[in-house]
Amino acid sequence: MPLLEPGMRYVDVNFQNVPSVIATAVLEGPDGVALIDPGPTSSLHTLRARLSEAGIGLKDVTSLLLTHIHLDHAGASGTIVAEQPGITVHVHERGAPHMISPTKLLDSAARLYGDQMDRLWGAFLPVPADNVRVLRGGERLDAGGRSLEVAYTPGHASHHVSYFDAASGIAFVGDTAGVRIGASQALVAPTPPPDIDLDTWKASTERILEWRPSSLFLTHFGPSASPAAHLADLLERLHRSAEAARAALNAGGSDAEQALRFQRDMREEIRRHMSEAELASYELAVPLDHCFLGLARYWRKRK
């Protein structure tokens, strides 16, 4: 596992046998191990194996810290808690009901992923209510030997939070800082339905910068230095993709034609910065058809 600093590492869960798509942060302390965004159950075997190589078992885990409840971030939580019932799951108050009773969340996801649900994500088991600690933002948590500040950071999702370890200067920001994979260093804004909001997303990046972090940790994928420059780039990319979605909508045609127009324009832009193999990795983390659906919903709501 790559080292962030002593007592703090991360795991590549090798999602769908592709490296550098989903990262789980691992915080180790005398009070046990905390995992930030454990990923989906379909990758739990890899998470378990990588932890074992470092001498860590799920029995050592005391806390799961979720940035949000999307399946690529939180899907394995219920499975882990079923195996280790003493684990506490930290999640924003808007997401907590869906971790306890995930039927509505899974129905929504199934509309996007169809018959690929099980292959991509595996089981999404409920987390018992007694294991859930509800967050609102503004809390301080002691987990994995760290004292972490919590901020409410919506925009990508209405139930998104970020965590900050002042001792190391690392902010764990989930999807609020976008997706950056591989050597290209290109940023893509993940904009799936239903919660995309450009104004609140911008405000969330400003909230993260109030911490004055020395680096950001992205679930997709890993550490990023120069937080101010990174987040400025992310907002620019978010604006570009939003305008591409609006242009696709304004051009008319069927929903399918609008979506294809957006995907074509975005792929053309992204290909300028990366190889075809890297593009495939990006689209595992941030499917462009889903990005269009989220932005189209945003623009239609504004009308």
KOLPA-414081 format. One line per 4 residues: number of its first residue (from 0); for each residue z, x, y of N, C-alpha, C. Coordinates in Angstrom, 2 decimals, decimal comma. Atoms other than C-alpha are relative to their C-alpha. Example, Ala and Ser with C-alpha at 12.3 -4.5 7.8 and 13.67 -1.06 7.14 Angstrom:
BEGIN
0	0,00 0,89 -1,19 7,80 12,30 -4,50 0,00 0,90 1,20; -0,06 -0,82 -1,19 7,14 13,67 -1,06 0,73 -0,77 1,09
//
This chain:
BEGIN
0	0,00 0,84 -1,20 0,00 0,00 0,00 0,00 0,88 1,25; -0,01 -0,78 -1,25 -0,88 1,42 3,45 1,31 -0,19 0,75; -1,26 0,01 -0,73 2,14 2,30 5,54 -0,25 -0,28 1,47; 0,02 0,24 -1,44 2,60 0,80 9,01 1,03 0,87 0,69
4	-1,07 -0,91 -0,38 5,89 2,63 9,50 1,05 -0,09 -1,09; -0,96 0,07 1,09 8,91 3,33 7,29 0,59 -1,40 -0,18; -0,51 1,33 0,28 9,95 0,10 5,60 -0,96 -1,12 0,32; 0,96 1,02 -0,39 6,80 -1,71 6,66 -1,40 0,42 -0,49
8	1,31 -0,31 0,57 3,56 -1,75 4,65 -0,83 -1,27 -0,06; 0,78 1,21 0,22 0,73 -4,11 3,84 -0,84 0,13 -1,25; 0,75 0,11 1,24 -1,21 -5,26 0,79 -1,35 -0,62 0,29; 1,30 0,64 0,06 -4,91 -5,94 0,47 0,00 -0,85 -1,27
12	-0,08 0,85 1,18 -4,86 -8,97 -1,84 -1,34 -0,14 -0,72; 1,30 -0,06 0,68 -8,54 -8,38 -2,71 -0,55 -1,40 -0,27; 0,42 1,40 0,11 -9,54 -11,98 -2,06 -1,40 -0,10 -0,57; 1,28 0,19 0,68 -12,37 -13,07 -4,37 -0,64 1,35 -0,40
16	0,42 -1,34 0,41 -12,55 -9,43 -5,51 -0,76 0,75 1,10; 0,61 -0,68 -1,15 -13,65 -8,36 -2,02 1,12 0,66 0,80; -1,06 -0,66 -0,74 -11,56 -5,75 -0,21 -0,02 -0,33 1,48; -0,15 0,06 -1,46 -10,27 -5,98 3,35 -0,37 -1,36 0,59
20	0,20 1,35 -0,54 -10,43 -9,76 3,78 1,35 -0,63 0,37; -1,32 0,58 -0,26 -6,76 -10,86 3,53 1,06 1,07 -0,20; -1,11 -0,96 0,06 -3,74 -8,66 4,27 1,33 -0,73 0,08; -1,38 0,49 -0,04 -0,11 -9,49 3,53 0,90 1,14 0,46
24	-0,95 -1,00 -0,47 2,49 -7,60 5,54 1,28 -0,06 -0,84; -1,17 -0,13 0,86 5,50 -6,36 3,55 1,08 0,74 0,77; -1,13 -0,59 -0,72 8,82 -5,71 5,30 1,14 0,18 -0,99; -1,02 -0,31 0,99 11,51 -3,99 3,21 1,29 0,42 0,70
28	-1,27 -0,35 -0,60 15,18 -3,86 4,16 1,13 -0,24 -0,98; -1,15 0,20 0,89 18,68 -3,96 2,68 0,26 -1,46 -0,34; -0,17 1,42 0,28 18,59 -7,76 2,88 -1,11 -0,56 -0,87; 1,09 0,44 0,85 15,49 -7,90 0,71 -1,36 0,23 0,66
32	1,38 -0,17 -0,43 11,74 -8,10 1,21 -0,50 -1,29 0,65; 0,67 1,14 -0,65 9,87 -10,38 3,61 -1,50 0,22 -0,07; 1,46 -0,03 0,02 6,18 -11,17 3,19 -0,52 -0,88 1,13; 0,65 0,79 -1,05 4,12 -12,31 6,18 -1,39 -0,38 -0,49
36	1,26 0,55 0,49 1,23 -14,56 5,05 -0,32 0,53 -1,40; 0,20 -0,51 1,36 1,27 -14,15 1,25 -1,39 -0,24 -0,57; 1,35 0,24 0,49 -2,32 -15,38 0,90 -0,05 -1,16 -0,98; 0,16 1,12 0,92 -3,69 -17,87 -1,64 0,48 0,33 -1,41
40	-0,42 -0,20 1,38 -2,54 -18,37 -5,21 -1,08 0,70 -0,82; 1,08 -0,66 0,74 -5,97 -17,20 -6,41 0,08 1,52 0,08; -0,16 -1,45 -0,15 -5,01 -13,70 -5,20 1,41 0,47 -0,30; -1,40 -0,37 0,22 -1,35 -13,77 -6,21 0,15 1,09 -1,05
44	-0,10 -1,04 1,02 -1,99 -11,62 -9,28 -0,18 1,39 0,61; 0,19 -1,29 -0,66 -3,23 -8,82 -7,00 1,19 0,34 0,86; -1,20 -0,24 -0,81 -0,33 -9,22 -4,57 1,14 0,46 -0,88; -1,09 -0,36 0,90 2,08 -9,07 -7,47 -0,19 1,44 -0,53
48	0,26 -1,33 0,56 0,40 -5,95 -8,92 0,21 1,09 1,04; -0,16 -1,02 -1,06 0,30 -4,06 -5,60 1,48 0,17 0,36; -1,44 -0,11 -0,27 3,96 -4,87 -4,94 0,67 0,78 -1,13; -0,60 -0,67 1,15 4,85 -3,70 -8,45 -0,24 1,51 0,06
52	0,31 -1,42 -0,12 3,12 -0,38 -7,84 0,94 0,69 0,99; -0,93 -0,54 -0,99 5,51 0,10 -4,91 1,46 -0,23 -0,41; -1,35 0,22 0,49 8,52 -0,82 -7,04 0,63 -1,29 0,50; -0,49 1,27 -0,54 8,82 -4,34 -5,59 -0,45 -1,13 -0,93
56	0,32 1,20 0,75 8,98 -7,56 -7,60 0,21 -1,23 0,86; -0,24 1,22 -0,77 8,88 -11,13 -6,39 1,48 -0,36 0,02; -1,45 0,23 -0,01 12,57 -11,22 -7,33 0,67 0,67 1,18; -0,56 -0,69 -1,16 13,14 -8,87 -4,38 -0,32 -0,71 1,32
60	0,43 0,69 -1,22 11,48 -11,24 -1,91 1,02 -1,07 0,37; -0,96 0,99 -0,49 13,92 -13,27 0,18 -0,61 -0,95 1,02; 0,58 0,82 -1,07 11,62 -14,62 2,91 -1,52 0,06 -0,05; 1,43 0,08 -0,31 8,04 -15,79 3,42 -0,11 -0,46 1,44
64	0,22 0,35 -1,40 6,99 -15,82 7,07 -1,46 -0,39 0,16; 1,37 0,51 -0,12 3,91 -17,97 7,66 -0,39 -0,04 1,47; 0,51 0,18 -1,35 1,84 -17,62 10,79 -0,54 -1,42 0,15; 0,43 1,40 0,03 0,25 -20,97 9,86 -0,30 -0,37 -1,44
68	0,00 0,51 1,37 -0,41 -23,11 6,81 -1,40 -0,06 -0,62; 1,32 0,00 0,62 -4,15 -22,60 6,21 0,06 0,70 -1,35; -0,14 -0,39 1,40 -4,80 -21,92 2,55 -0,12 1,50 -0,21; 0,15 -1,44 0,16 -5,86 -18,29 3,01 1,23 0,76 0,45
72	-1,23 -0,64 -0,48 -2,51 -17,53 4,66 1,23 -0,43 -0,81; -1,24 0,57 0,53 0,04 -19,82 3,00 -0,11 -0,56 -1,40; 0,24 0,74 1,23 -1,50 -21,07 -0,24 0,92 0,34 -1,15; -0,83 -0,43 1,14 0,68 -19,05 -2,64 1,48 -0,31 0,19
76	-1,43 0,14 -0,32 3,98 -20,00 -0,97 0,75 -0,84 -1,03; -0,69 0,87 0,94 4,89 -22,90 -3,26 0,09 0,60 -1,39; -0,01 -0,65 1,31 3,94 -20,94 -6,38 1,06 1,09 -0,05; -1,01 -1,06 -0,05 6,13 -18,03 -5,30 1,40 -0,58 -0,02
80	-1,33 0,61 -0,05 9,08 -20,28 -4,50 0,35 -0,66 -1,33; -0,28 0,58 1,32 8,73 -22,08 -7,84 0,51 1,06 -0,96; -0,45 -1,11 0,86 9,19 -18,68 -9,50 1,32 0,58 0,48; -1,21 -0,59 -0,58 11,92 -17,49 -7,12 0,60 -1,02 0,98
84	-0,46 1,14 -0,82 13,82 -20,57 -5,83 0,92 0,36 1,15; -0,88 -0,37 -1,10 16,04 -18,58 -3,48 -0,72 0,41 1,26; 0,79 -0,46 -1,14 13,21 -17,69 -1,09 -0,02 -1,05 1,11; 0,13 0,86 -1,17 13,20 -19,13 2,44 -1,40 0,14 0,58
88	1,34 0,01 -0,58 9,83 -20,14 3,91 0,11 -0,42 1,46; -0,05 0,26 -1,43 9,58 -19,92 7,70 -1,36 -0,49 0,46; 1,27 0,61 -0,39 6,92 -22,16 9,24 0,24 -0,90 1,21; -0,14 0,82 -1,20 6,26 -24,02 12,49 0,24 -1,47 -0,37
92	-0,38 1,38 0,26 7,57 -27,58 12,74 -1,21 -0,92 -0,26; 1,18 0,82 0,26 4,03 -29,01 12,82 -0,58 0,25 -1,39; 0,52 -0,34 1,31 3,17 -27,24 9,58 0,96 -0,30 -1,13; -1,02 0,15 1,04 6,45 -27,74 7,71 -0,21 -1,24 -0,87
96	0,17 1,18 0,88 5,77 -31,33 6,52 -1,12 0,18 -1,01; 1,14 -0,19 0,90 2,48 -30,19 4,97 0,29 1,04 -1,07; -0,44 -0,91 1,06 4,18 -27,37 3,06 0,87 -0,75 -1,00; -0,88 0,78 0,87 6,70 -29,86 1,68 -0,79 -1,03 -0,80
100	0,84 1,01 0,64 4,09 -32,51 0,88 -1,45 0,28 0,39; 1,30 -0,52 -0,45 0,62 -30,90 0,95 -1,20 -0,90 -0,24; 1,13 0,85 0,37 -1,52 -33,88 -0,06 -1,01 -0,13 1,13; 0,91 0,19 -1,13 -2,98 -34,50 3,40 -0,73 1,31 0,33
104	0,61 -1,30 -0,25 -3,61 -30,77 3,94 -1,09 0,29 -1,02; 0,96 -0,29 1,06 -5,38 -30,45 0,60 -1,20 -0,94 0,07; 1,12 0,93 -0,16 -7,47 -33,57 1,19 -0,92 0,48 1,13; 0,79 -0,51 -1,12 -8,58 -32,11 4,52 -0,79 1,24 -0,41
108	0,69 -1,21 0,44 -9,40 -28,75 2,96 -1,12 -0,32 -0,99; 1,02 0,36 0,99 -11,32 -30,42 0,14 -1,27 -0,52 0,66; 1,20 0,45 -0,71 -13,66 -31,98 2,70 -0,84 1,19 0,46; 0,73 -1,20 -0,39 -14,59 -28,45 3,77 -0,53 0,78 -1,21
112	0,31 -0,91 1,10 -14,62 -26,66 0,41 -0,53 -0,69 -1,25; 0,55 0,74 1,13 -15,53 -29,40 -2,07 0,47 0,53 -1,34; -0,35 -0,42 1,35 -15,68 -28,27 -5,68 0,34 1,48 -0,12; -0,38 -1,42 0,00 -14,94 -24,66 -4,65 1,50 0,21 0,23
116	-1,42 -0,11 -0,34 -11,27 -25,43 -3,88 0,77 0,88 -0,98; -0,82 -0,72 0,97 -9,77 -24,15 -7,11 -0,45 1,45 -0,12; 0,50 -1,37 0,11 -12,03 -21,10 -7,36 0,47 0,85 1,17; -0,36 -0,77 -1,18 -11,25 -20,02 -3,81 1,50 0,17 0,14
120	-1,40 -0,01 -0,42 -7,60 -20,91 -3,47 1,01 -0,09 -1,13; -0,99 0,23 1,03 -5,97 -21,79 -6,77 0,95 -1,11 0,40; -0,95 1,08 -0,24 -2,93 -24,05 -6,80 0,66 0,14 1,37; -0,81 0,05 -1,21 -1,15 -25,09 -3,60 1,17 -0,92 -0,32
124	-1,16 0,79 0,40 2,27 -26,21 -4,78 0,89 -0,31 1,19; -0,93 0,31 -1,09 4,77 -27,98 -2,52 1,18 0,96 0,00; -1,23 -0,78 -0,17 7,72 -26,02 -1,16 1,15 -0,99 0,18; -1,12 0,92 -0,18 11,06 -27,83 -1,59 0,54 0,05 1,43
128	-0,46 0,08 -1,38 12,42 -29,02 1,75 1,19 0,93 0,26; -1,18 -0,85 -0,18 15,65 -27,06 1,19 -0,37 1,46 0,20; 0,43 -1,39 -0,15 13,62 -23,82 1,15 -0,71 0,26 1,33; 0,78 -0,12 -1,23 11,89 -24,49 4,48 0,90 0,17 1,20
132	-0,65 -0,14 -1,30 13,16 -23,15 7,78 -1,04 -0,30 1,07; 0,94 0,47 -1,02 11,47 -24,92 10,67 0,11 0,86 1,26; 0,07 -0,80 -1,22 10,35 -22,85 13,67 -0,65 -0,82 1,12; 0,62 0,64 -1,16 9,50 -24,03 17,17 -0,56 1,03 0,98
136	0,31 -1,06 -0,96 9,02 -20,69 18,94 1,22 0,29 0,83; -1,16 -0,42 -0,76 11,64 -18,70 20,76 1,16 0,47 -0,86; -1,07 -0,44 0,89 13,75 -17,94 17,68 -0,01 1,52 -0,18; -0,07 -1,38 0,48 14,90 -14,55 16,46 0,42 -0,07 -1,47
140	-0,26 0,01 1,43 14,80 -13,99 12,69 0,42 1,37 -0,48; -0,32 -1,23 0,71 16,46 -11,34 10,56 -0,62 -0,11 -1,39; 0,71 0,08 1,28 14,14 -10,71 7,62 -0,60 1,36 -0,32; 0,58 -1,27 0,42 13,06 -7,67 5,62 0,54 1,19 0,76
144	-0,60 -1,10 -0,74 15,46 -5,44 7,51 -0,42 0,09 1,45; 0,51 0,00 -1,38 13,87 -6,39 10,86 0,55 -1,19 0,77; -0,32 1,10 -0,90 14,84 -8,48 13,83 -1,28 -0,41 0,70; 1,32 0,44 -0,44 11,74 -10,50 14,63 0,11 -1,14 1,00
148	0,11 1,10 -0,96 11,00 -12,62 17,67 -1,16 -0,90 -0,42; 1,02 0,98 0,36 8,97 -15,79 17,16 -0,56 -0,63 1,28; 0,66 0,70 -1,11 6,45 -17,23 19,62 -0,95 -1,05 -0,57; 0,95 1,05 0,35 4,48 -20,45 19,36 -1,34 0,37 0,60
152	1,30 -0,52 -0,46 0,82 -19,39 19,58 -1,15 -0,87 -0,52; 1,09 0,88 0,45 -1,53 -22,37 19,08 -1,34 0,39 0,61; 1,37 -0,25 -0,46 -5,25 -22,47 19,79 -0,94 0,04 -1,19; 0,70 0,00 1,31 -6,57 -21,56 16,35 0,52 -1,16 -0,84
156	-0,64 1,11 0,72 -4,12 -24,05 14,82 1,19 -0,47 0,82; -1,09 0,56 -0,80 -1,59 -26,38 16,40 1,37 0,37 -0,53; -1,26 -0,37 0,63 1,09 -25,04 14,04 0,10 1,53 -0,17; 0,05 -1,46 0,14 0,49 -21,31 14,59 1,15 0,65 0,75
160	-1,00 -0,85 -0,65 3,29 -18,85 15,34 -0,35 1,46 -0,23; 0,14 -1,46 0,17 3,36 -15,07 15,78 1,40 0,60 -0,01; -1,29 -0,68 0,16 6,16 -12,61 15,01 -0,10 1,38 0,63; 0,00 -1,30 -0,67 7,15 -9,50 16,94 1,22 0,80 -0,40
164	-1,06 -0,96 0,32 9,17 -6,50 15,78 0,08 1,00 1,14; -0,11 -0,86 -1,18 10,35 -4,81 18,96 0,24 1,45 -0,38; -0,31 -1,36 0,40 11,59 -1,76 17,06 -1,26 0,82 -0,27; 1,25 -0,71 0,29 8,08 -0,85 15,91 -1,08 -0,28 1,04
168	1,02 0,40 -0,95 6,13 -2,61 18,66 -1,16 -0,76 -0,62; 1,08 0,69 0,69 4,03 -4,49 16,08 0,15 -1,50 0,14; 0,06 1,46 -0,04 3,04 -8,12 16,66 -0,86 -0,49 -1,15; 0,70 0,58 1,15 2,04 -10,06 13,54 -0,58 -1,33 0,46
172	0,61 1,06 -0,79 -0,48 -12,48 14,96 -0,92 -0,93 -0,80; 0,79 0,93 0,78 -2,20 -14,24 12,05 -1,46 -0,01 0,41; 1,39 0,14 -0,42 -5,53 -15,56 13,33 -0,15 -0,07 1,51; 0,09 0,11 -1,46 -4,67 -15,62 17,04 -0,80 1,14 0,61
176	0,78 -1,14 -0,49 -6,29 -12,19 17,48 -1,35 0,12 -0,70; 1,31 0,02 0,60 -9,36 -13,11 15,43 -0,10 0,77 -1,30; 0,33 -0,67 1,26 -11,04 -11,44 12,47 -0,74 1,29 0,33; 0,66 -1,29 -0,19 -11,94 -7,75 12,42 0,09 0,76 -1,32
180	0,05 -0,54 1,35 -13,04 -6,25 9,11 -0,93 1,22 -0,04; 0,88 -1,12 0,30 -14,42 -2,90 8,03 -0,21 0,96 1,16; 0,22 -1,09 -0,96 -15,85 0,00 9,98 -0,63 -0,47 1,30; 0,73 0,44 -1,19 -17,81 -2,11 12,47 0,92 -0,26 1,19
184	-0,96 0,34 -1,04 -14,67 -3,12 14,40 -0,43 -1,21 0,83; 0,46 1,19 -0,72 -16,55 -6,27 15,49 1,02 -1,12 -0,17; -0,93 1,12 0,03 -14,37 -9,26 16,35 -0,76 -1,31 -0,12; 0,53 1,36 0,11 -15,13 -12,83 15,31 1,17 -0,96 0,17
188	-1,05 0,99 -0,21 -13,11 -15,83 16,48 -0,09 -1,07 -1,09; 0,03 1,04 1,04 -12,17 -18,14 13,56 0,31 -1,37 0,62; -0,15 1,28 -0,70 -12,64 -21,72 14,77 -0,22 -1,20 -0,93; 0,18 1,16 0,89 -12,27 -24,17 11,85 0,63 -1,25 0,61
192	-0,68 1,21 -0,45 -11,38 -27,81 12,46 1,40 -0,08 -0,63; 0,27 0,96 -1,08 -9,33 -29,66 13,48 0,64 0,36 1,34; -0,94 -0,22 -1,11 -7,12 -27,90 16,06 -0,49 0,95 1,09; 0,45 -1,02 -0,94 -9,33 -25,53 18,09 0,17 -0,49 1,43
196	-0,18 0,30 -1,43 -8,37 -25,46 21,77 -0,08 1,32 0,76; 0,24 -1,28 -0,65 -9,74 -22,70 23,98 1,07 0,34 1,03; -0,99 -0,27 -1,05 -7,22 -23,08 26,81 1,33 0,43 -0,60; -1,27 -0,38 0,61 -4,14 -22,97 24,58 -0,13 1,33 -0,73
200	0,21 -1,29 0,67 -5,66 -20,06 22,64 0,15 1,14 1,02; -0,13 -1,02 -1,05 -6,00 -18,07 25,86 1,47 0,18 0,39; -1,42 -0,08 -0,35 -2,40 -18,92 26,79 0,80 0,71 -1,09; -0,70 -0,67 1,10 -1,28 -17,73 23,34 -0,21 1,50 0,03
204	0,23 -1,45 -0,11 -2,93 -14,34 23,82 0,85 0,58 1,13; -0,84 -0,46 -1,10 -1,09 -14,05 27,14 1,46 0,07 -0,43; -1,38 -0,03 0,50 2,18 -14,92 25,39 0,23 1,23 -0,88; -0,14 -1,19 0,85 1,60 -12,16 22,83 0,10 1,26 0,86
208	-0,03 -1,19 -0,85 0,93 -9,62 25,58 1,29 0,12 0,79; -1,31 -0,07 -0,66 4,24 -10,54 27,23 0,98 0,85 -0,80; -0,84 -0,86 0,82 5,84 -8,72 24,32 -0,26 1,48 0,26; 0,45 -1,38 -0,17 4,01 -5,55 25,36 -0,06 0,74 -1,35
212	0,08 -0,64 1,32 3,15 -4,74 21,73 -0,81 1,29 0,06; 0,78 -1,23 0,13 1,93 -1,30 20,78 -1,19 -0,20 -0,93; 1,12 0,31 0,89 -0,29 -2,79 18,06 0,11 -1,43 -0,49; 0,07 1,33 0,59 -1,38 -6,06 16,50 -0,24 0,15 -1,50
216	0,32 0,04 1,43 -1,40 -6,89 12,80 -0,71 -1,31 -0,29; 0,84 1,15 0,28 -4,21 -9,24 11,75 0,00 -0,29 -1,50; 0,13 0,35 1,42 -4,20 -11,13 8,48 -1,39 0,33 -0,50; 1,39 -0,39 0,32 -7,99 -10,47 8,56 -0,47 1,07 0,99
220	-0,71 -0,59 1,09 -7,57 -7,48 8,47 0,71 1,25 0,50; -0,78 -1,20 -0,21 -4,75 -5,04 9,15 0,32 0,31 1,45; -0,48 -0,36 -1,34 -3,50 -3,12 12,21 -1,13 0,24 0,99; 0,95 -0,23 -1,10 -5,27 -2,93 15,55 0,76 0,53 1,19
224	-0,62 -0,58 -1,19 -4,29 -0,65 18,42 -0,62 -0,62 1,26; 0,51 0,48 -1,30 -4,89 -1,37 22,14 -0,03 -1,52 0,07; -0,03 1,47 0,04 -3,71 -5,00 22,08 -0,69 -0,69 1,17; 0,60 0,67 -1,16 -4,81 -5,85 25,63 -1,52 -0,01 -0,10
228	1,45 -0,07 0,14 -8,36 -4,65 25,04 -0,48 -0,86 -1,16; 0,36 0,79 1,18 -8,46 -6,27 21,61 -0,03 -1,49 0,36; -0,08 1,42 -0,29 -7,37 -9,68 22,93 -1,01 -0,41 1,07; 1,05 0,29 -0,98 -9,73 -9,50 25,91 -1,34 -0,15 -0,70
232	1,24 0,07 0,78 -12,58 -8,85 23,48 -0,04 -1,29 -0,81; -0,07 1,23 0,78 -11,42 -11,73 21,29 -0,33 -1,21 0,86; 0,27 1,15 -0,87 -11,46 -14,16 24,21 -1,48 -0,06 0,40; 1,43 -0,03 -0,31 -14,96 -13,03 25,14 -0,82 -0,51 -1,19
236	0,70 0,47 1,19 -16,12 -13,57 21,55 0,20 -1,50 -0,20; -0,29 1,43 0,13 -14,42 -16,96 21,47 -0,85 -0,81 0,98; 0,82 0,68 -1,00 -16,19 -17,96 24,68 -1,47 -0,04 -0,43; 1,40 -0,05 0,41 -19,57 -16,83 23,31 -0,28 -0,98 -1,13
240	0,24 0,91 1,12 -19,20 -18,77 20,09 0,14 -1,45 0,43; -0,13 1,37 -0,52 -18,01 -21,86 21,97 -1,26 -0,42 0,73; 1,24 0,32 -0,71 -21,08 -21,70 24,20 -1,18 -0,16 -0,96; 1,06 0,16 1,01 -23,32 -21,24 21,16 0,10 -1,36 -0,67
244	-0,18 1,32 0,60 -21,81 -24,37 19,63 -0,43 -1,10 0,97; 0,39 1,01 -0,99 -22,28 -26,32 22,86 -1,52 -0,05 0,14; 1,46 -0,04 -0,08 -25,92 -25,17 23,08 -0,63 -0,69 -1,21; 0,52 0,64 1,21 -26,49 -26,29 19,49 0,14 -1,51 0,08
248	-0,21 1,44 -0,15 -25,01 -29,70 20,25 -0,98 -0,59 1,03; 0,87 0,51 -1,07 -27,03 -30,10 23,46 -1,47 -0,02 -0,41; 1,39 -0,04 0,45 -30,26 -29,23 21,64 -0,38 -1,23 -0,82; 0,28 1,22 0,73 -29,92 -32,44 19,66 -0,33 0,25 -1,45
252	0,27 -0,08 1,43 -31,06 -33,15 16,15 1,17 -0,52 -0,81; -1,07 0,47 0,89 -28,95 -34,05 13,13 1,18 0,98 0,04; -1,17 -0,88 0,10 -25,47 -32,66 12,52 -0,34 1,27 -0,78; 0,36 -1,16 0,83 -26,92 -30,39 9,83 -0,88 0,97 0,78
256	0,88 -0,87 -0,79 -29,62 -29,08 12,17 0,78 0,74 1,07; -0,83 -0,64 -1,02 -27,06 -28,37 14,89 0,84 1,12 -0,63; -0,81 -1,01 0,68 -24,83 -26,51 12,43 -0,83 1,21 -0,39; 0,87 -1,11 0,40 -27,72 -24,42 11,12 -0,44 0,82 1,20
260	0,39 -0,71 -1,22 -28,81 -23,55 14,66 1,14 0,92 0,46; -1,16 -0,82 -0,38 -25,29 -22,33 15,47 0,15 1,19 -0,94; -0,18 -1,09 0,97 -25,04 -20,30 12,27 -1,07 1,07 0,17; 1,09 -0,96 -0,21 -28,44 -18,70 12,87 0,28 0,88 1,22
264	-0,25 -0,76 -1,23 -27,51 -17,69 16,42 1,18 0,94 -0,16; -1,18 -0,84 0,18 -24,09 -16,37 15,41 -0,30 1,16 -0,94; 0,33 -1,10 0,91 -25,45 -14,35 12,49 -0,87 1,04 0,70; 0,84 -0,94 -0,75 -28,06 -12,83 14,75 0,84 0,89 0,90
268	-0,90 -0,77 -0,87 -25,32 -11,77 17,15 0,85 0,96 -0,82; -0,92 -0,81 0,80 -22,97 -10,48 14,44 -0,73 1,15 -0,67; 0,75 -1,04 0,70 -25,69 -8,51 12,63 -0,25 1,22 0,87; 0,18 -1,15 -0,88 -26,04 -6,29 15,67 1,12 1,02 -0,15
272	-1,19 -0,84 0,03 -22,62 -4,84 14,90 0,41 0,43 -1,40; -0,49 -0,29 1,35 -22,41 -4,60 11,11 -1,11 -0,10 -1,02; 0,92 0,07 1,12 -24,13 -4,29 7,76 0,04 -1,39 -0,63; 0,03 1,28 0,70 -25,09 -7,23 5,56 1,23 -0,15 -0,90
276	-1,18 0,06 0,86 -22,23 -6,34 3,19 1,24 -0,37 0,82; -1,13 0,35 -0,85 -19,73 -6,48 6,05 -0,10 -1,44 0,46; 0,18 1,39 -0,40 -21,21 -9,78 7,22 0,49 -0,94 -1,09; -0,47 0,84 1,11 -20,54 -11,23 3,76 1,52 -0,05 -0,05
280	-1,46 -0,02 -0,03 -16,90 -10,13 4,03 0,53 -0,86 1,14; -0,42 0,84 -1,13 -16,58 -11,73 7,45 -0,11 -1,48 -0,35; 0,20 1,42 0,29 -17,97 -14,99 6,15 0,93 -0,52 -1,09; -1,08 0,41 0,89 -15,37 -15,03 3,37 1,24 -0,36 0,81
284	-1,19 0,22 -0,83 -12,66 -14,82 6,04 -0,21 -1,12 1,00; 0,27 0,94 -1,08 -14,38 -17,03 8,62 -1,39 -0,61 -0,21; 1,30 0,63 0,26 -17,16 -19,29 7,28 -0,61 -0,58 1,28; 0,59 0,40 -1,28 -19,59 -19,90 10,13 -0,27 -1,49 0,08
288	0,19 1,45 -0,07 -20,30 -23,50 9,14 1,30 -0,69 0,41; -1,29 0,55 -0,41 -16,58 -24,20 9,52 0,26 0,29 1,48; -0,16 -0,33 -1,41 -16,58 -22,41 12,87 -0,73 -1,01 0,88; 0,74 1,00 -0,78 -19,24 -24,80 14,11 0,73 -1,34 0,00
292	-0,68 1,29 0,07 -17,33 -27,86 12,90 1,21 -0,04 0,93; -1,16 -0,03 -0,88 -14,20 -26,78 14,76 -0,38 -0,03 1,47; 0,43 -0,03 -1,40 -16,03 -26,04 18,01 -0,71 -1,29 0,39; 0,64 1,28 -0,30 -18,16 -29,18 17,79 1,05 -1,07 0,24
296	-1,10 0,96 -0,20 -14,98 -31,22 17,43 0,66 0,23 1,36; -0,61 -0,33 -1,31 -13,52 -29,39 20,46 -0,84 -0,57 1,14; 0,85 0,47 -1,09 -16,52 -30,19 22,68 -0,08 -1,52 0,02; 0,08 1,46 0,02 -16,75 -33,80 21,52 1,29 -0,63 0,51
300	-1,27 0,52 -0,53 -13,06 -34,35 22,26 0,05 0,12 1,51; -0,01 -0,17 -1,46 -13,55 -32,99 25,77 -0,87 -1,04 0,69; 0,83 1,04 -0,58 -16,31 -35,53 26,36 0,76 -1,34 0,06
//
